[in-house]
Amino acid sequence: MLPLRLGPSIWLLLAWALVAFTERVQYDIICDAGSTGTRMYLFTSTFSYDDQGKETLKVSNTVIGKKKPGLSSYAANPSDAVPPLLQLFDKVHDKIPQAQWAETTVTVLGTAGMRSLEPSQRQPIYDAVREGLVSSKEYVFSTNERLQLRSLTGTEEGTYAMLCVNFLTGRLDHHLSLTTKGSQEQLLGILDLGGSSTQIAMPSSKRDFGAAVPGLGDVGAVVRSYAAYGMEQMRERLDKHAAENGMSSSPCYFKGYKEPSYGLVGSGEAPDCRAMLLKVFSKSREECRNHASRECMPGLDDAAARAGSQGLQFFAVSGYLFVTDFASHWLLRSGSAGGAIASTLREVKNRPTVEELEAAADELCASDWAEIESATAGGAATGAHRYTDSTKAPHRCLEVNYVVTLLRHSYGFPSDQRLVTFEDDVDGNDVEWPLGALLHMRKQAAASEKRLPSSEL
């Protein structure tokens, strides 16, 4: 029998077929060390190839848990930060095949809370965490360069969130290059609001506005991060402003709520709350007038102040979602109490205009605190909100007015356009900066490998 001879094209097809059935799974752990606690994410990445031989990636993530307080709270006793983290690592190792434990990357990234510390306070915490992890039997993962601990800059945090949403919506591939969809449509911007800080990131073709994050390839971005302008920080500013001006009540709290620190009683008057926010912002703007940083306060520079007037689409995550979703939840739950705005929110869902949000704030803040307190205390079984426990419920009136003020007055969003989607997932995948950080770290690692001499690979 003569040997079977295959032409080059047949061999190529066979090679592609072989590759198509080859999958590689990689596990990565990222700890988001925020101001209020540390949340652990497990990313499962499945690399495969399409019928054209091009590498594709599917990523799923699991939130392993969150431990409070934040790492920055351990500045006086850094070693105390280790036991809570070990509890998270004890939960995650069973979700990863033992054969891949040593290959699993572990990255602990501090955000606003850690950024607020001096380097002399910050580094001992990271050193203590590293030493505590590698010396513990509960930690079974890599102890070499695959274990990284550091703080993110605000620019990095905002940029990574923007990379994440554009990857999940198919505008960027996993190499952070523009896809066909990304080339034909505009990239999405991101709005993020935490407890201590807030960020805005938007795509830009102007390289002089490019984010100070290396290796972004096709992605240019305008990124601003504002320390001390998160929800908790702004609430403290407003309460202090009210106390210093001899106010016994606050329009930013629900009717009948008694604020414990300054003894303020809520009057639930949203327009007055927004007016007070603008007074605080006006004072901050005066203080920032001679400040060199364009990140002294939200909307201080022209690029951020005109963000909403560019016609770009934005995703608004974290606090933006928690707050606006609560407003919709409560007004819809209240039935006729929400009036016309409740019907509007039911129709537009997670894409209200600034004008509609303002109307929702007016209705929400007029609610009686006793009713909200009762519903929140009852838990999910009695209809409590998915993002709002009993500790956060008192603040939602203030926070929804803060969101309206940021969008309208700081970033210049038109009152009547649907440019913002208040959402934290795309097809079941969380829109969170850790995924963007993971993609960027991989891109940087691949670039480093290419630069190494062959003898070092």
C-alpha positions, 0 to 999 in steps of 0.5 A: 500500500502506498503511503498516504500523502497530504497536501500543505492545506490539509496539514494546516487544517489538521493543525487547526483542528488539533489546536481548536480542541486544546484548552488551557485553564489558568487561575488567578486570585486578586484581593481588592484591599479597599477602604472598608474591607478586603474582597477576594476574587477568583478568576478562572480563565479558559484559553482556546482557539477559534476555527481560524486558529485565533486564541480566544478567552472566556473568564468567569469570576467568583467572589470568595468573600470579604473581610472587614475592616480594610488593610489600612486599619492595621497601620498600628498592628500590621500583623493583625491583618493576616488572620482575616486574609487566611480565612479567605485563602482557606475558602479558595484553595478547594476551588482550584486543582491542587496541581495548579496551586503553584501556578496560581497568581495571587495579587493584593492591590490596595486602593483609596484606604491604603493610598491615604497612608504614608509609605512608612505606614503602608509598606509594613502592612504589605510586608506583614501580609506577605510574611504571614501568608508564606509562613502559613500552612493555610496558604498553599499558593506561590510564594515567589514573583507570582505573589504581588502586593502593592497599592494602585494609583487612582489612575490605575483603578479607573483605567482598569475599570474602563478596560474591564467594561470594554472587554466584557462588552466585546470592544477590546480583546484579551490582549487589550487591542480594539476588536472590530466592534471596538473600532466601529463603535466608541469605547465606553467610559466608566464612573466609579464611586466608593466609600473614600474616593471616586473615579471617572475614566473615558476613552480619548484619542488625544494622547496628551490626555492618556492615562499614566498606565503603561502598555495600554496599546490602542487605548487612550484614556482620560482618567481622574481619581478624586481622593476624599470624595467617596460617599462616606467622606462626602457624608462627613463633610455635609454633616460637619458643614451642617453642625458648623452652621448651627443647623439642628436638622439636615435635609439630606437624611430621611424624615425622622432619622437621627444622625448619631455623630452631630445629633442632626435630625433628618428633614428629607428635603432633596432640593435643599440637600443638593443646594447644601452639596453645591455650597460645600463644592463651592467652598472646595472649589475656592480651596482648590483654585490655587492647587496644582492638581486637577484631581483636587475635586471632581470636575475641576479641570475642563476634561472632566467638567465636559465629560458628559457633553461628549456624547459618550456612553458610560457604565456607572458601577459600585456606589452609583449602582447601589444608590440609584438601584435603591431609589428605584427599589423603594419607589417601586416597592412603595407603589403609588407613593412614588407617583409618576416617577415610579412608573418612569423608573419601571420603564427605563430600568437602569438608564434614567436621565439625570432629570429623572434621578433628581425627581426620584431623589425628591420622592425618596427623601420625602419617605418616612425613616421609620418605614425604611428602617422597618423594611431594611431590618426585616432582611431580604425575606421582607423585601429589603434591598439587595445592596442596602443593609441597615447600616447603609439605609440611612445614607441613601437620601444623601447619596442619591443627591450626591450622585445627581450633583456629580453627574450634573454639576461636576461632569456636565451630563445633560439632564435629558439624555440617556448616556449612563447605564447604572449596572455592575455586570455584563452577561453575568460578569461583574464590571469590576476593576480587578478583571481589568487589572488582570488583563493588564498584568497579563499583557505586561507579563507577555511583553516582558517575556518577549523582551527577555533573551532566549537564554533567560526564558 
